Amino acid sequence: MNLDSCLNLAIKAANEASKAILNERIQLQTWKKDDGSVLSSADLLANEILTEILQASGYKVFSEEKILSFQERKHLEYFWLIDPLDGTSGFVKNSNEFCVMISLIHKNRPVLALIKNPTNGDIFYAHKETKVYKNDQSLNVEKSKFEKNKFKALLSVNHLSKEESEFVQHYKLQAINKSSGLKFCTLLEGEAGVYKRFQNLSIWDIAAGDFLVNHNGGFVGDFQGKMIDYNAKEHKAPLFLCVAQKAFLLEFL
């Protein structure tokens, strides 16, 4: 399989979906899912576009909006795992903190990923044989910037928990509120050092960020320091810890 071709396909898909999301915002429709979360017409449109383009690779697509059952994917060597619009709850309230997230899973771990910010056009991407890129430039952040910001912690905007607040107080961290998978981009650029999640997310919420942060010298894994399995029976991910640089891990375990 050609990872370069797959990455180009993913970038094309993310760009097309991003345009559609912004256009759909003008005439947005919203519904409530069975679990009480918000679904918008932009989610559905982005999902349709991403699925259509990514399927050209010959790999199946597992999306938040169309679940691929464990029986369907357990023997797949590769499959796409996508969140067509991460941050819908903020998006419908006119927040600009939302993104498109795409990853390619090989057996149970991502080998390619991107996060696209439709609002400002920024896109972070890589596969296992490349560096991490932001837009068309290799992502090069001074080590001093990571060190300077390692005690800045990312907290959720819409789902702030008691545990998050206690974590910040315990380690005397400076809190930064950020929504959606854009948290991972903040870590990639060394603007914050740690993100510890005390509420379960789904695997499509974190797979792209997991790959990009790990591939860029950071770490994403469960509270015991183990990597996350993206082809388990359940599509809920474990609680996880994310640090911008792996050297910071012992500070927070």
C-alpha positions, 0 to 999 in steps of 0.5 A: 500500500502507498502511504503517500497516495493515501495521505494525498487522498486524505488531504483532498477529502479534508479540504473538500469537507471543510469547504462544505462545512463552512458553506452549510453553516449558513443554512444549518439544521440540527438534531439530537442524537439518542445520547443527547449529543448534537448532530448537524447537517454539516456533520452529515454532509462532511461525512458523505464527502469524506467517505466518498473520497476515502473509499477510492483507496479501497479501504472501508471507512469507520465514521462517527456517523456510520459505525463499522461494527467489530465483526466488519473490521476485526479482520481488516488490515487497514481501515479509515477512522474519521470524525467528520466534524469534531466539536459540533456542540461548539460549532452550532453555537458559532464557535470556531474551535472545530475540526476534521479528523482523519486517520488510517488504522493498520490492524489496531494503531494509526499509521497516518493522520491529519487534523484540519481546521476549516476556519483558518485553513490550518492542516496538520498531517503525517504518515509513519514515514514522514515528519509531521507537517503544518500546511506545507512546512515541516513542523519545527518547534524549538525545544525551549518552547516546549519546555517553557509551556510544559506546565500549561494544561488543556481543559475542555470548554464544553465538558469541564470535569471536577477531576480536570480542575483537581489535576490542574490544582494538584500540579499547579498548572496554568489552564488553557480552555480549548475545544475539540481535537484542536487541543492536539494541534496546540500540543504539537505547536508547543503552546501547552504541555499536557492534556489529561482526559477524565471522561471517555471519548470515542476512538474517532475523537482521538486517533488522529491526535494520538498518531500526530503527537506520538509521531512528533515526539510526544505521548498519548496513551492510557493512565498506565502509559499503554498505547490505545487499541483502535480496533477493540470491540468497544469504540469508547477509548480509555481515559488518556494522558497526552503530553507534548514531549515524551520527556514530560510523561513522568511529571504527570503519571 
